[in-house]
Amino acid sequence: MQERAKRFRQAGLAYLLLGTLVVLVTLGAELAAPARQQNRLPLLLGLGFVALFGVAMLLAPRLWRWRWAEAVSVWLVRLLAVASVGRALFFLLHAAALSTPDREGLGQALTGGRPGMEPLFLLNASLTTLIALMLARAGWSRA
C-alpha cells in the first residue's frame, strides 16, 4: 500500500509539473492550429484540468481508507495514462508531418507555414510520454 501511495504522489507531481509545462509550451509557441490560436480558452481550461487532476493524484492516497476511493483513483490514473499516450502520439505525428519534404500539405496547415516547429512538438511528445510512463507506473503497480 505504501509503495502504491508513493507512486501515486510521484505521478501526481509529474502530471502537475510536466503537464503544466506542456500547456505553457503550447501556449507560448502557439503550437495550436492557426484557426484555434485566437481562442486560447481550451488551453487555459486544459491547464485547469492538469492542476485539478495533479492535485487529486497527490491527495488520493489520503482517501484510500475507503476501498471504493482507491479503486476510482486507480481507474482514473489508468484512463489518464492511456489519454497521455494518445497526446504523445498526436505531438509526434505533428512533428513527423512537419519534417516531411512536402511542407505544402499537412505541415503548413498545422503551423501556418512557420518553419522550425518540429523541436517544440518533439519536446511536448517527450514530456507527454514521461507523464504517461509515470501514470502507468502508478495505475498498474501491484504493490
N, C-alpha and C positions, 0 to 999 in steps of 0.2 A: 504494500500500500504506500509506504513512504517513497519507494523508488518511482512509482507512477505519479505521485504528487510532485516530486521533484521534476520529472519530465514535463508535466503539465505547466509548471511555473516557467520552465525554460522555453517551452513552446509559446506560452503566452507572451513572454518578454520578446522572443524573436518575432512573433506576429505583430506585436505593437511597434517595435523599433524598425524592423525591416519593412513592414507593410507601410508605415508612415513614410519611410524613405522612398519606396516605390511610388507612392502617390505624389510626393513632393517632386521627384524627378519627372514624373509625367506632367505635372502642372508647370514646373519651371522650364522644361524643354519643349513644352507644347507638343507632346507625343500623340495626343488625341488627334483623330482625323480632322482635317481642316473644317469640315462642316460642323464639328462639335466643339471647336476651340472657343467659340463665342460663349458657349454655355458651360461654365465651369461648375455648375451646381452638382452634376453627377459625381465629379471627382471629389468635391467637398463632402458630399454625402458618403462617398467611399471612405474618406478619411475618418468620418464619424463612425462608420461601420467597423473599421480597423481598430479604432480606440475602444469601442464598446466590447467587441469580442476579445481583444487583447486583455483588457482588464477582467473580463468574465473568466478567461482561462487562468489568469493569475489568482483569482479568488475562488475558483471552482473547488479545489481540494478542501476548503473550509466547510463546504456544504455536503461533503461526502458521508456525513454521518447518516444521511438518508440514502438508501440504496438506489432509489429512482433518480436522485440528483447525479450520482456517479454515472449511471447508465446514459442519462441525457447528455452530460458533458462529454462522455467518450464518443457518442454518436455525432455530436456537433463537431468535435475536433476531426473526426474521420471525414465528415462532409466537407469541412473547410480544407482538409488536405487534398481531397480529390479536386475541389474547385481551384486550389492553388496550382495543381499540376496543369489544369486547363489554361489558367492565366499564363503560366510559364511557356506553354506551347504557343499561345497567342503571341507573346512577345518574340519568341524565337522565330516563328513563321513570318512575322513582320520584318525582322532583321534579315531573314533569308530573301524575302521579296525585294528588299531594298538593295541587296548585294547582287542581284541578277543583272546581266548585261542589258536587258531590256528595261530601262528605267522609265520608259514612256507609259507602261501599263500600270500594274498594281502598285509598284513602288512610288510612283508620282502621286497616285491617288491617296496613298497613306500619309504622305508628308507634305503635300502641296508643292513638290518639286524641290524641297530644301535638301541639299547634299549633306552627308556626314552624320546621319541619324542612326546608322547601324550600331555604333558602340553603345548608345543610350538604350536601344532596345535590347541589346545583349546584356547590359548591366541589369535592367529590370528582369530579364529572363533568369539570370543567375540568382538575383536576390529572391525572386519568387520561388525558384527551385529550392533554395535553402529553407524558406518558410515551409514549403511542402514537406521537406525531409523532417524538420522538427515536429511538425504537426503529425505526420505519420508515425514518428517515433513515440509520440505521446499517446496517440489513439490506438495503436496496435500493440503496445507493450503488454506483456503478460504479468509483469511484476505488480 
